[in-house]
Structure formats: C-alpha cells, structure tokens
C-alpha cells in the first residue's frame, strides 16, 4: 500500500437515518485503496481517506452512488474554482488542496456546495499525476500541472450525473410522505377494529367492501409511497451487509402489513392495517421533526459559505469589470469599494481603509489596511476604496481552507462515536432476534398469532440505534460551528474530546502572551526639553532598520513631536547609531557605544539601572557629547493575556509560561498576568522536552504556540493549539488552530471542548438508557403482572422521540457561554510590558 494518502470530503446525499451511514461506510471501506470512511448524516458528507495509487475521486463518487446515495463529487463552496487550469471545467491539485471545476447550481442542489478541497498528506503525490486510475482513459479537460482528466473525473467535477436533494428538500420530502400517511391512516383506523369497537364508528365501508379490503386499498399509497423509503433503505443496508434503523422499521411495518394482506386474501379475520400505517406515520413524523432539528446543526458551515461574494470587480484595461469570483486569477487587480466584500485573498496595492475580518477570523475590531497589507477574502471593506492584487484564489483562500477544515472536523468520529456505531449494529441485531423471540414466547404461552406479532413488532420498532448514531455527530457539528464563529478551528472530533480533559496549558511567551513587538514604556530627559530630545532621537532612528528604532519612531509619532532630518547617519552594529540633526551630534545606543564615543553616562546611570532591573531594555541618548536621556522599551503584554489566564484558572486549569527569558524577568511577567508556573531560559529545541516532563508527571497538557517555531512542542502535547494563524490555517502539527493572535481564544477552545463532550455523554447516556428500559416493556415482560404494554404506534412515537431529544439536546450547546472579547482600550491596555532583550 502506498504511503501517500489523500482525504477528500465527498457528497453522500440521501442518508435519511443516522444509523444508515453504515451503508456507505461499509461499502466504501471494502473498496480497493480506501483506508478510512467517516460519514456524517447531518452534513450529508463524508471524509474518505484513500490511496491515490489505487483509486480516484471518480471511483469514490461511483461507489457512493452504488450505495444508492447521490454524489456529484466533492463537497465545497461553488465559488471555489481555479481558472489557471481549465477555467470552469478544470481542476487544480497542490500540496495542500485541490479544486474541481464549477458546477452549475440546481434548485435542489446543496446551497453553496459543489466540490471540496482534497487534503493531502505531507508526502502525497498530486491527484492529477499521471499513472493514477483517474488518468488512464480518454480526456476532455485538463487538471492542475497540465495533467489530463478523464470523462469520469469530469463528471465528478460537476459536469455529469444527477442532482441530489439538499437537506431542505429531504425535509420537504419527509413531510410530504408523512402527510399522505396521516391522511390515509385516519380512515384506515376508523374502519378497523379499533374504530368499530373502541371509538364506536358504525359507518359501513364504501362500495359494500369488507372493512379489511377497504383498509387494504387505502394502505397501498402508505406502503408503496410513504413507507417505501424504509424498504429501499433496508435493501441498501442488507446489500451492504450491515444493519440499520431502516431494517427495523421495514420489518415492523412490512410484517404487520403482509400478515394482514395474507389474512385478507384468505377470507378475512383479525388484521391490523391501522397498526402498520399508523406506525409508518409516527415514524415519518418523528423523523421529519428530527431532521428539522439536526438541520440547524450545520448553521456554521452555511454561514461560512454565504460569506464569499459571488462577483468581483477586476480592473481590465484601466476599467473595473464585474466577473464571477470563480474567474479571478492570481495577479488580477481588484477594486474593492466601501461596503463591499474582498473577493479573494490579496495584498493592498493602493488605498487606505479598515477591514472587518470578524466573520472569517473572529477579530472583533476592524483592522487598518494600507499599501502592502494582506487582506482576507470575504472580509468587508468599511471606509476607503482599495485596489487589491489577488494572491490566492479557489481552495487556496483562507475561507476555503476554513470551510474544508470545519467540514473535515465535523465528519470525523470521536472515539466514543466509533463504539456507538458498533453498538448500533448489534442493537439492530438484538432487536430482530428479540422480536422473533418475543413472538415465539407469546405464541407458545397461548396468545393469538395476531397478538404475538404485535408484541414482536413493538420490540423491533421501539429499539432506537438512530439515537446512538446522532448522539455525537450533532454535538460535534454544533461544537465545531461555535468555534468557527469565534475563529477557533478544531481539526477533528478527537481534538474536541482531548480539549475537555486538559488540566494544564503551556503557553509560549513571545508573540502569544505578548505582542512580540517592542514598545516605548519610559522616556526620560535629563537637562533638556523632553519633546526636543524625542525629536532628535526620532530623526536618528528613522534612518535605522532596527526593530527598537521603529518603536521609538512610532512613539514620537504618537506624541506628535516635530519631525527633523538626520545627516551623516552612521550605524554601529550591535551598539546603536549616530547622526547629525539640526547641527547637533546625536548618539542612540547601549553603554558600549557611549564608551566608544567617550561619553560619560554618569548623569543618567541611575535611571538606566532602575529601568534595566525591571527587565526593560534601556537605550542611552547623548547629544553633543553629553548623556541626556534614557529610553526604556519592552514587549507589551496582550490586552487579553490576563483575562485569558483568569478564565483558565476559573476552569481549574494550571497555566505554565514557557520562555527563553531569564528566570527573574519571566517571574515578573508571570506575576503580572497571574500565571502559576514559569519555565524559563528554555532553548527553542527544548520546549518539547519540557512538555514531555509535564506529561510524565501525569498532567494532560495543551501547548499554545505560533505553529512554526513551536511545532515539536505542539506535536508532543496532548493538544496542540496554534495561535495567530491568520490566513495560514493549514498548520500540520496543531490540533486546534486559532485564527486570531488572542490568548483569550485558548479558554474558549477548552470550554467548547468540555461543553461538546458533556452533550455527547448526555446523548449517549440517554440513547443507551432508553433502550435498556424500553426493550423489556415492549416485549411485554411487565404485562402479566402489571398490565403494562405498548402498542406499535406508541413504540414508534417513543423511538422517534428519542432521536428528537438527542438532536435538540445537542443544539442546546449553542447556548454555551463563552468569554467575551476584551477591547484593547480597557484598563489592561496600560499593563506593564514584558522585556524584549538588549540592543
């Protein structure tokens, strides 16, 4: 088997029951080259991991259709298309993603969906490489990198095959089947023994027909239209050599109706057409309500899909031309007016404005943009007009990566779900065996055949593996959706479960707890006007490229001091710089520079020592040979660092700061932020070892870092959290990706994990407890002693109600309270900065 694998998010449309996902999973997992299949009945998609040397996307789509489900290929936003390689009928594959051609949307198609990115392993070959099964037949189009695409592959890309129903269409179809069933079940019940003997209905059947013959005629549309999805689904399941909820309902409805049919055709007798049709009616009603409930679990992805603008203004021959976003190419110059959405990721070439990125990154405040600034596709331009050069299109854009990441996480299975899926299969088998045993037991005990069949049908129907199948996928979808709205992206369901168990969070200091940029904290002038000295220093620092110099210039601009021009600038590497400003010789640097220039630093020595002792970087200033000032700089803590630490403490989580700074400085910052433990003077390569030591002490550790320098530590931790990912959401070593550089998102991620797992456990507990209690009651165990029994109709209501309860309970996760964003203008904006080292 090849070591190079791909994961594609495929359409699997038509999975009406949660337990029916096993049909596609069982069928696909037996196919050559398929390594793992995870179907999500809520999103109607599947994660399929496969070996591209043995199979292709076209093969996968065909196999899904063989299961009886619709599949036009991969599932992703329609705006993803790469015109570089074949336009609307081309495709592109690259190391991170692949896109397929544009598929015209049909009214019944998934809103906003068509294709998805293929996520590849780091060592994969491109799906478009020659030699793969998808590229060994005749061609009509071309994929990425000049590789041909077969007619089969074109069909997968959206140029062939029929359209499947959206979730909304499936809900409407279920409603229509229910309405037909309920309308016909009423007269069937009236002309049944229940209507005659219990209700007292005395009207004779029309056309002088026997009651059972009339009921048979009325039941035909119910059985062959309303309930036909049960029989069709049961056939698919048995063909795939698996068992699901459809099998149970088909057995229950079919057994009752066939028994009654035989009795009617052999001269009449005790029949229960009303039981079969009312049973189908209640199951359809319950499932209609359940589908409406679980349909709300996919709000997050739908919201993300709606963010992408359908049109873009591209400047051609000096004039703006409106084109579909899918036709924008890298290098195109786009015009983005105030109030418009940025079509794709790009770089500002001209103009200034503020961009609202909250819908994509979760960043609450608009971000200032000017020439050279990166912008994210689907963010909103608020004030000025911008000209943006497109840099990433199609599946490369941040929005496309986020959608693919969220979909993949939603489709992934938590360990508990894998166990529940296996239990669902055996529960169906137990129900079928239990139903047969119940029939035999009551028949041998002297009950009539009709009564024994009713008990058996009740046992078969009341068993509910569908609740087991919905228990975790719905909670996972809501949890990942909550995270996506706040810019917190979970890569898989296991990350959600792990987040719930974390008791220790290790956070890298620089760039995570702090801004990673120097700021001026103190400016001391000795024997000279402060603004005059600042103007002289700023003139020198404007000529320097050192990071500290930029901080001083920014400080001068913020103070609105007059600007001056420096002449004869001289940089002294490692020491500082000097220049002539307004005829005065100015030196800015460390003590070694002053000594080299023969300048006595005694007048400012005390101030310098005081500032340096607090961990700040102290820079000396001399004018005309005299030391006249000290500038203190430090890496300022983020406004949300202290609230983030407080939120984690509130959740009972220990916070550990990991830093390369000296221990005294690190402890001062830790005290400022309220951090429990400090591990200082750690080399970058030793971070993973420190995480391992904490794990060896029995702690469940989450590591928070920038996703690049901290990659080994992120991989070592139980949960790797990459912070400040921005547009780079495809960080391989992290389990959770935080789009913003905000430490407050760390407790948000952990709280979402705990809330999601809590709902998963509640749902699994309900699903298991329900069956433990319901099965013996349905079998009539308590009937002889207490007269307690259930009819098939009540069993249908109970079974459907169980699934509805699970779906609604998962949706309540949307009410989870999360820490609110902290405005940078708050009291923490003046928090004492962290040190940044020496110049």
C-alpha positions, -999 to +999 in steps of 0.1 A: +000+000+000+013+035-008+024+057+020+009+087+002-027+093+011-054+119+004-085+128+023-115+141+003-148+154+016-174+137-006-211+143-010-233+115+004-267+129-001-298+109+009-287+095+043-321+098+060-313+080+092-282+085+113-276+047+115-278+045+077-244+060+074-231+025+080-242+015+045-218+039+028-191+033+054-193-005+050-194-004+012-166+021+006-143+006+033-143-027+013-131-010-019-095-011-030-074+019-019-100+032+006-083+035+040-109+052+062-145+064+057-164+087+081-199+096+070-218+125+087-256+121+083-262+157+095-240+173+069-246+147+042-209+144+035-181+120+043-144+121+049-127+095+027-090+088+032-077+068+002-045+058-016-043+077-049-022+050-065-052+026-061-083+046-066-096+081-075-122+107-067-142+094-097-142+059-083-152+071-049-182+090-063-193+060-083-191+038-052-212+062-032-238+062-060-237+023-059-249+026-023-280+043-036-270+078-025-264+109-046-228+120-052-217+146-077-182+145-063-165+165-036-185+190-014-174+226-011-184+262-019-193+269-055-171+299-056-140+277-054-127+273-089-092+277-104-092+294-138-055+289-141-061+253-151-090+249-174-114+275-161-148+263-151-141+228-162-106+225-149-092+214-116-061+221-096-042+199-072-014+211-050+004+201-018-024+213+004-056+214-016-072+205-049-102+221-065-125+210-092-144+228-118-175+249-113-208+231-112-239+250-121-263+251-092-296+234-095-326+244-073-324+211-054-286+211-050-269+218-017-269+255-013-234+268-017-219+234-021-203+216-050-167+205-046-142+203-019-105+205-014-086+174-013-063+174+018-031+156+012-005+141+035+028+160+035+043+133+013+015+128-011+016+128-049-009+150-067-042+135-076-036+148-110-003+129-115-002+106-144-005+069-136-034+071-112-066+053-122-084+086-128-059+094-155-057+063-176-086+069-200-096+094-227-095+131-218-116+162-225-102+186-199-070+193-180-062+193-144-036+211-124+000+210-136-011+200-171-023+165-161-053+151-180-087+145-165-109+116-176-145+119-186-153+101-153-133+128-134-152+155-153-184+140-141-171+142-105-161+178-110-197+186-117-202+180-154-223+149-152-246+129-131-279+139-115-286+163-087-292+152-052-315+167-027-305+193-002-313+188+035-342+212+030-355+191+001-352+159+021-372+175+049-399+186+025-400+151+010-403+136+045-431+160+053-450+150+021-447+113+029-459+120+064-490+140+051-500+112+027-496+086+055-516+106+082-544+115+058-549+078+048-543+064+083-573+082+097-599+063+076-580+031+079-582+034+117-619+043+116-628+012+096-605-010+118-615-030+149-602+000+170-627+023+152-655-001+154-651-013+190-632+014+208-644+046+190-678+032+181-676+042+144-705+025+126-705+038+090-702+009+066-672+007+041-679+022+007-690+001-023-701-027+001-665-037+007-654-056+037-636-033+062-603-051+058-605-049+020-612-012+022-583-007+046-560-027+023-568-004-006-562+027+014-530+013+028-514+008-006-502+045-010-489+045+025-469+013+020-457+019-015-451+057-013-448+070+023-431+039+038-412+029+006-380+047+019-379+022+047-379-008+024-355+008+000-331+017+029-334-018+043-325-033+009-294-010+007-283-019+042-286-057+036-269-054+003-240-036+021-240-065+046-249-042+075-280-034+097-295-001+104-327+016+116-343+012+082-342-026+086-361-024+119-388-001+106-391-021+074-395-053+093-421-037+117-442-021+090-438-049+065-445-078+089-478-062+101-490-053+066-480-086+050-497-106+077-528-086+073-526-090+035-525-127+038-554-128+062-575-106+038-567-126+007-576-159+025-611-148+035-607-123+063-600-123+100-581-103+126-559-077+107-540-046+117-535-024+087-541+005+111-511-006+132-488-008+101-499+026+086-500+045+119-466+030+127-453+044+095-470+077+101-455+082+135-420+072+124-422+097+095-435+124+118-407+118+143-381+117+116-394+149+100-391+167+133-357+152+140-344+162+105-356+198+111-338+198+144-305+184+132-306+206+101-298+235+124-266+219+134-250+229+101-255+266+105-218+273+109-208+259+076-238+275+058-228+309+074-192+305+061-204+296+026-226+327+025-196+349+032-180+346-002-191+372-027-203+359-060-189+388-081-157+407-081-146+440-097-114+433-117-095+461-133-090+453-170-075+479-194-078+505-166-116+500-161-134+479-134-151+449-149-175+427-129-167+390-132-177+359-112-154+354-082-146+319-095-129+335-126-105+358-106-069+347-112-038+353-091-023+386-101-056+402-110-060+437-097-094+441-079-113+472-070-129+470-035-152+498-027-165+508+008-191+483+020-180+456-005-165+423+004-130+414-006-134+387-033-102+367-026-071+368-005-047+395-017-023+424-010-033+461-010-016+480-037-033+513-033-056+530-008-062+530+029-092+516+048-103+495+077-113+459+070-139+440+091-125+404+094-147+393+122-167+369+100-136+350+090-111+353+118-134+363+147-114+395+152-139+419+168-124+452+157-118+464+121-082+462+111-064+491+094-051+483+059-028+503+036-004+496+008+014+463+014-012+449+038-026+414+034-064+411+031-086+381+036-112+371+010-148+375+022-138+402+048-157+436+045-141+468+034-156+495+057-143+530+048-119+537+019-115+523-016-088+498-021-070+483-050-061+447-041-038+423-060-052+388-058-027+364-044-048+333-035-079+320-052-101+289-051-091+264-025-060+284-015-081+312+001-084+313+039-122+309+037-119+278+015-094+263+039-116+271+069-147+255+053-127+224+044-112+222+079-146+226+096-162+201+073-135+176+080-137+181+117-175+177+117-173+145+097-146+129+119-155+105+146-147+108+182-136+075+199-169+073+217-188+075+184-169+046+169-180+025+199-216+038+195-216+029+158-206-007+165-232-008+193-259+004+169-252-025+145-255-051+173-286-033+187-304-038+154-294-075+155-306-078+191-339-061+181-345-086+153-336-116+174-356-102+204-386-096+182-385-132+169-381-145+205-409-123+217-433-137+190-424-173+199-426-167+236-461-152+235-474-177+209-461-207+230-477-190+260-511-193+243-515-158+228-531-155+194-508-151+164-520-116+159-512-106+195-478-123+194-470-104+161-480-071+177-456-077+206-429-087+182-434-056+160-433-033+191-400-048+202-385-043+167-398-007+163-390+007+198-353-001+195-335+030+185-300+029+172-307+061+154-303+080+186-269+063+191-260+074+156-270+110+163-255+112+198-221+126+189-222+139+153-248+165+161-229+177+192-196+178+172-212+198+144-226+224+168-193+225+188-171+230+158-196+256+145-194+275+177-156+275+174-156+286+138-177+316+146-150+327+171-121+319+148-113+286+167-109+257+143-108+222+156-092+198+132-111+167+143-135+153+169-106+138+189-093+173+194-127+183+209-126+153+233-090+160+243-098+197+249-123+186+275-097+166+295-069+193+296-057+203+331-025+221+322-019+248+295+016+256+285+019+290+267+049+304+248+055+339+260+068+359+230+041+366+204+015+347+224+011+363+258+030+393+245+026+412+212+061+402+201+068+439+191+088+464+212+071+495+226+084+525+244+074+523+281+095+552+295+113+583+281+135+602+305+152+635+295+180+649+317+188+686+313+169+691+280+133+695+269+116+661+265+099+668+232+131+684+218+151+653+227+125+630+213+125+648+180+163+645+178+162+607+187+134+600+162+153+617+134+182+593+140+160+562+144+141+569+112+174+561+094+178+528+112+162+494+104+165+480+139+131+469+155+138+491+185+143+521+162+108+516+147+093+515+182+109+549+191+097+564+158+061+552+165+063+567+200+074+600+185+046+600+160+021+592+187+034+622+208+031+644+177+066+658+181+080+678+151+100+658+126+136+666+118+162+654+092+193+635+101+226+639+082+258+618+083+239+588+097+262+560+110+250+526+121+272+508+147+261+471+146+253+457+180+258+491+197+235+517+182+236+546+158+245+582+154+238+612+132+238+650+130+204+665+135+199+703+132+236+707+136+238+686+168+256+653+172+232+627+185+240+591+196+214+565+205+225+531+218+239+510+246+267+517+271+294+503+248+285+529+222+288+557+247+321+544+260+334+542+224+324+578+218+340+589+251+307+600+266+302+599+304+269+582+313+270+591+350+242+617+347+217+590+336+233+559+351+209+556+380+178+559+358+193+533+334+200+508+362+165+512+376+148+506+343+171+477+334+165+460+367+128+457+359+135+438+328+132+466+303+157+473+275+174+506+284+187+527+255+210+557+262+209+590+244+237+615+241+236+650+225+268+669+217+289+646+238+267+646+269+244+618+282+210+634+284+183+607+282+172+571+287+146+552+266+130+521+281+115+495+257+097+463+263+075+437+246+040+447+258+016+420+271-015+415+250-047+431+264-064+397+267-035+378+283-045+384+319-082+377+312-072+345+294-052+333+324-081+342+347-106+323+326-084+292+326-080+294+364-117+297+367-120+264+348-095+247+372-066+247+347-030+253+356-012+278+334+025+274+326+046+300+308+074+288+287+101+313+277+137+318+268+140+348+290+159+348+323+140+335+353+138+368+372+122+386+343+099+357+335+086+355+370+079+392+370+057+388+339+041+358+353+031+377+384+018+405+363-005+381+344-013+358+373+004+327+358+011+298+381+043+282+369+073+296+350+097+275+330+124+300+319+157+300+299+144+273+276+160+269+242+135+266+213+146+230+207+140+220+243+104+231+245+090+197+236+111+180+263+096+204+289+061+194+277+071+158+280+082+163+315+048+177+325+031+147+308+053+123+327+041+140+359+006+129+350-007+161+335-028+164+304-011+192+286-022+216+259+007+236+242-001+270+228+024+284+203+028+300+169+026+268+150+060+272+133+088+276+159+068+256+184+060+227+161+078+200+180+062+210+213+027+213+196+032+177+183+043+164+217+015+179+237-018+161+242-035+190+225-015+214+201-030+249+198-016+271+171-023+308+179-023+337+155-026+316+123-043+344+104-048+331+068-025+301+073-050+277+087-033+245+074-008+240+103+000+204+103+013+199+138-016+216+156-049+200+167-066+234+171-060+265+150-068+300+165-072+325+136-065+355+159-034+363+179-056+363+210-048+342+241-084+345+252-093+321+225-075+293+244-100+291+272-128+295+246-114+264+228-112+244+260-147+254+271-162+244+238-144+211+241-159+205+276-193+216+266-194+194+235-182+163+253-208+169+280-235+169+254-220+138+238-221+120+271-257+131+279-269+119+244-251+086+247-264+081+282-300+088+270-297+066+240-284+036+260-307+041+290-338+045+267-332+011+251-324-007+284-358+004+297-379+003+265-370-032+253-384-052+282-416-031+283-421-036+246-416-073+249-445-075+274-423-085+304-444-065+328-478-072+311-488-104+330-480-089+364-488-052+360-508-050+327-481-027+312-478-030+275-470-008+244-487-007+210-466-004+179-479+031+175-466+042+209-434+024+202-429+045+170-435+077+189-410+067+216-384+057+191-387+089+171-390+110+202-357+095+214-339+108+183-355+142+185-344+146+221-308+138+212-308+163+183-324+191+203-301+185+233-271+188+210-285+221+196-287+235+232-249+236+230-254+268+210-263+285+243-228+277+258-215+309+275-180+319+262-156+346+274-164+379+257-137+397+236-117+423+255-114+457+240-078+470+237-089+503+252-096+487+285-076+490+317-052+463+306-040+485+277-016+501+301-004+468+317+033+467+325+051+454+294+073+424+292+111+428+284+124+422+249+161+418+253+190+442+245+200+462+216 
